Amino acid sequence: KSQKKYGNQREMPWGTSESGFNAMDKHHDYKYKAIGVPWLGLKRGLIEDAVTAPYATFLSLMVDPEEAIKNIKRLKTDGLEGPYGFYEAADYTPERLGFETKRAVVKSFMAHHQGMSLLALNNCINQNIMQTRFHTDPEIHAARLLLQEKVSSDLIFTKGTKEKLVPYKGKITREKSAVRHYQKPNTILPKAHILSNGNYSVMITDRGTGYSKSKMAAVTRWREDSTLDQYGMFFYLKNLNSKAVWSAAYAPLNNKPDKYEVVFTADKATFKRTDGDIETKTEVVVASGDNVEIRRITLKNNGKKSCVLELTSYFELVMATQAGDIAHPAFGNLFIETEIKQDRKCLVANRRPRSDSDKSMWLANAVVVRGNTQGEIQYETDRMQLIGRGNNPKNPLVINQEKPLSNTSGPVLDPVMSMRIKVKIEAGKTAQFSFVTAFCESRESILHLIDKYDNSSAVEGAFKLALTRSQVETRYLNLDADETELYQDMISHLVFISPTRMMSQEIIRQNTQGQSSLWKYGISGDNPIVLVDLSKIDQVKILVEVLKAHEYWRLMDLKVDLVILSEEEYSYSLPLYALISDIVLSKQTHDILNTSEDVFILEKNKIAAADIPLLYAVARVILTGGMGTMREQIECVRETATGKLIPEKIVVLNQPINYPVVPTDEPERLYNNGIGGFKVDGSEYIIHLASGENTPAPWVNVIANQSFGFMVSEAGSGYSWYQNSRENKLTPWSNDVVSDPTGEAIYLGDGDTGEIWTITPLPIREAEDYTIKHGFGYTNFEHASHGIKQRMTQFVPATEAVKISLINLKNESDQERHLTLTYYTRPVLGFSDQATAMHINTDQDESGALLIKNPYNEGFPGEILFIDASIPERSVTGDRKAFFGNGDMTCPDSLTNVNLDGVLGAGLDPCGAIQVKVTLGPNERKDIAFLLGAVNNRDEVAVLTEKYRELRNVQEALYEVINFWKSKLGVIQVETATDSINLMVNGWLQYQVISCRLWGRSGFYQAGGAFGFRDQLQDVLSITNIWPEIARAQILLHASHQYIQG
């Protein structure tokens, strides 16, 4: 009776006894303890647990079989029936339940509980047969009187107070919701916001950038880059009356509106901006029950006349893991096929499985229109058609040149989803467009989702449900508005490099270890890490804050590992460690927290001293006990960010002068295709780009020696490597055929007019012509603009690990010119800047060379990347945020300053930039050299920089490289009746085999770095006659890896 009464009071099936419950120990086994009816048990605290154990009901079959059978049926309805009988228990304790769940089934089987159930069942069916058998044993029969012991009449009550059951009515909640307002994008760190329904998530910043992802895969392309930040789902707006163009949010055009406001609430993100008479409002939500996001754009015409607006959507689709997309985006794109469904006003994409184990993935993007549209909706799924060669989302071809979308679909090489709608809005009226993005595993499901949200009422319903869900989440977490706002603010510090790391840069710079050193503590190093360093008991208050934040991030599907360092003198009791453990265990109760181990408690005295700097180096957020609350430590965003000296700006003395442009004579070329062709003697491939011309794809030269190399395209883009072109990139490899972005650039600036430009076609494209000559072991760029004739030759010496950019400038005016030259690099020192950026630290040696290291790169320990110039006087910076400011690759803010700021160290968004100044008299010519190299110690840096600061040595190295390739490739000359065969065979094919295939092992489409067994043995067949030594060495290398097994 008491069991049934207690079950009714708890609103759960009755039958409670000692059992497992919904909490796990460190071995991921369910915990077990005595549980019972509070007024029957002597143990205190029984009231805290509401757990039903099926074996207790089975035991009652022998007492009240009818009621027991009813209860068993209820247990079955509640999901307790498993493959081997009934599960161990069901936990109804509110504090141990996940979000929006009424029970948690303890899915384990205990042999003795199953045995007791079977025995009771047998007794019930067969008239207590097991009891009869039990008592036939003589020893048991002799002790039968003990089972009839009478209850004493003198009872002593040891439990003086009766625990009262208070019905669970939910947690007391605070109804005030968190609202974050911003009037402009944050220039130090983008303010990030996450919307999630548990399966599908959207991260969006105050600029409108961000990502969409599901638990299956990344949906849209995104890269961690808080400085340039140009990935996301974007909307371009164009007023066809005034020709004004702007973004629905701030990015990607980044043009300043008349008014701008961002509002982040728990249910949605809202962007409002005013541009002239047009008010644009963008609202973003994630649907509650589906893998769907909706971006609703409302346009209001506040003018006195009607206007016609053009809205163009755009995002790059991935539909694969984020790691896979970073590794090889062009390859991943090959498996995506798109189609246009005009009847549903949507685009559909499918990723074909690469293997039987892969799941099929489907993505759709549809639009729901409410307004006076004009013409048909236009579609585009080919990024090349939409963005255009050499462009990026800031200057897409279809916006700049008023080009219509091409309605291209199918197996496109670089898939995107874009729609264009034209609408007429009368004065004072509005138009509304809702872009619905859905993601799932089948074609039928994706079309069902698109049909479900194909009208304004369904969209409005999704917004209301998102609001309801956010309110339920807030009640569940029981967070007040200030706490929620803080935890949301911290998201920026977890998804981007946090400027707060600068506060710990001294200890970060002491690190000498890589990721594998974390594994002995069970820490993978794959997730963002929050480090809490405690040394006193009175500091644990901040730990309670962090644990609440950790739970919130979990609910937002943001995986974060929490590492707690406990520092105290060794004693038997370890009071601080014990207190930390108790606090963590008290929070590790919800089912949502039991799915993975992501809280690590480490005793500082028991871990290696070298591991302390490692833990600081891998942490995105570092919180120290005794240094204030979590909010105080997070808001202490690098004092230098606000207290930093304002840099001295260049004083513009003269207005820009339109110097006469001397037409460039196109050189004579063989097999000229209008853009490029071979030099008459076949020694160079010459590309000539007039205004607005581009090659159809990047035409690159792979320049290398046996240990070092770089790739450069006709636009000047490319990347460099040392020892391995995949695993040890020095600068980023883009694999982007369309935009061909670069991680290295040399800027020229006029100190009198403030103009900046580049010798290469990118990143700053000018109207004047460019001539590019790809030769054997070098590439040459020629350009004339701003009254300066410019030539740059890039090459690698025959045996040394350094890239040399030899620049020749001639002043063709009759005025003295004051120029700056700035060499910018984005350092990688590893596989990808996405993994290495937060571990890069910068320094400068005594000679002024800029030194860059990545101690986290275990494959190439001790490596130093150096940047230097032939001119001794220079300024430098290692702070990418300061270098670009509010600008981008076409207009870095720092180039408007007199000098670079000199900031170096760890904890920065890193770059390597060095700037020198040159004065040219009328008709004067000067040479300048920039160096980018990699070595294993500082002594080697000194040797190479000292040698190549001398321009005479640079010229000699260039001649040596040209003669080296001439001698190797001229050993055999073939003459056939076909000139094209002669051109390829007499040099270019052998050059490609040696420089690209054997030494570089890289190309634009794949930075492999690997030694292909079969392919490279085939490659060396072509050079056995011109260079038998290298062919022999390659054969021996491969033979040394040939085993009986293969």
Sequence and secondary structure as in RCSB ss.txt:
>XXXX:A:sequence
KSQKKYGNQREMPWGTSESGFNAMDKHHDYKYKAIGVPWLGLKRGLIEDAVTAPYATFLSLMVDPEEAIKNIKRL
KTDGLEGPYGFYEAADYTPERLGFETKRAVVKSFMAHHQGMSLLALNNCINQNIMQTRFHTDPEIHAARLLLQEK
VSSDLIFTKGTKEKLVPYKGKITREKSAVRHYQKPNTILPKAHILSNGNYSVMITDRGTGYSKSKMAAVTRWRED
STLDQYGMFFYLKNLNSKAVWSAAYAPLNNKPDKYEVVFTADKATFKRTDGDIETKTEVVVASGDNVEIRRITLK
NNGKKSCVLELTSYFELVMATQAGDIAHPAFGNLFIETEIKQDRKCLVANRRPRSDSDKSMWLANAVVVRGNTQG
EIQYETDRMQLIGRGNNPKNPLVINQEKPLSNTSGPVLDPVMSMRIKVKIEAGKTAQFSFVTAFCESRESILHLI
DKYDNSSAVEGAFKLALTRSQVETRYLNLDADETELYQDMISHLVFISPTRMMSQEIIRQNTQGQSSLWKYGISG
DNPIVLVDLSKIDQVKILVEVLKAHEYWRLMDLKVDLVILSEEEYSYSLPLYALISDIVLSKQTHDILNTSEDVF
ILEKNKIAAADIPLLYAVARVILTGGMGTMREQIECVRETATGKLIPEKIVVLNQPINYPVVPTDEPERLYNNGI
GGFKVDGSEYIIHLASGENTPAPWVNVIANQSFGFMVSEAGSGYSWYQNSRENKLTPWSNDVVSDPTGEAIYLGD
GDTGEIWTITPLPIREAEDYTIKHGFGYTNFEHASHGIKQRMTQFVPATEAVKISLINLKNESDQERHLTLTYYT
RPVLGFSDQATAMHINTDQDESGALLIKNPYNEGFPGEILFIDASIPERSVTGDRKAFFGNGDMTCPDSLTNVNL
DGVLGAGLDPCGAIQVKVTLGPNERKDIAFLLGAVNNRDEVAVLTEKYRELRNVQEALYEVINFWKSKLGVIQVE
TATDSINLMVNGWLQYQVISCRLWGRSGFYQAGGAFGFRDQLQDVLSITNIWPEIARAQILLHASHQYIQG
>XXXX:A:secstr
 HHHHHHHHHTS S   SEEEEEE TTS EEEE    TTT SSTTGGG  EE HHHHHHGGGT HHHHHHHHHHH
HHTT EETTEE SEEE  GGG  TT S EEE    HHHHHHHHHHHHHHHTTSHHHHHHHTSHHHHHTGGGGG  
  SS   S  S                 EEEESS  SSS  EEEEE SSEEEEEETTS EEEEESS EEE     
TTT   S EEEEEETTT  EEESSSTTT    SEEEEEEESS EEEEEEETTEEEEEEEEE SSSSEEEEEEEEE
E SSS EEEEEEEEEEEEEE HHHHHH HHHHHTTEEEEEEGGGTEEEEEE  SSTTS  EEEEEEEEEESEEEE
EEEEEEEHHHHH TT  TTS HHHHT        BS SSEEEEEEEEEEE TT EEEEEEEEEEESSHHHHHHHH
HHT SHHHHHHHHHHHHHHHHHHHHHHT  HHHHHHHHHHHHHHHS  GGGGGGHHHHTT    GGGGGGGT  S
 S EEEEEE SGGGTHHHHHHHHHHHHHHHTT   EEEEEE     SS HHHHHHHHHHHHHTTSGGGSSS  EE
EEEGGGS TTHHHHHHHHEEEEEETTS  HHHHHS   HHHHHS    B    S               BT  SS
EEE TTSSEEEEEE TT   SS  EEEEE SSEEEEEETTS EEEEES TTTTBSS     TTT   SEEEEEEE
TTT  EEESSSSSS  SS EEEEEETTEEEEEEEETTEEEEEEEE  SSSSEEEEEEEEEE SSS EEEEEEEEE
    BS HHHHGGG EEEE TT  EEEE TT TTSTT EEEEEESSS  EEEEEHHHHHTT  TTS GGGGBSS 
    SSSS EEEEEEEEEEE TT EEEEEEEEEEESSHHHHHHHHHHHTSHHHHHHHHHHHHHHHHHHHTSS   
 S HHHHHIIIIIHHHIIIIIIIII   SS       HHHHHHHHHTTTTT HHHHHHHHHHHHTT  TT 
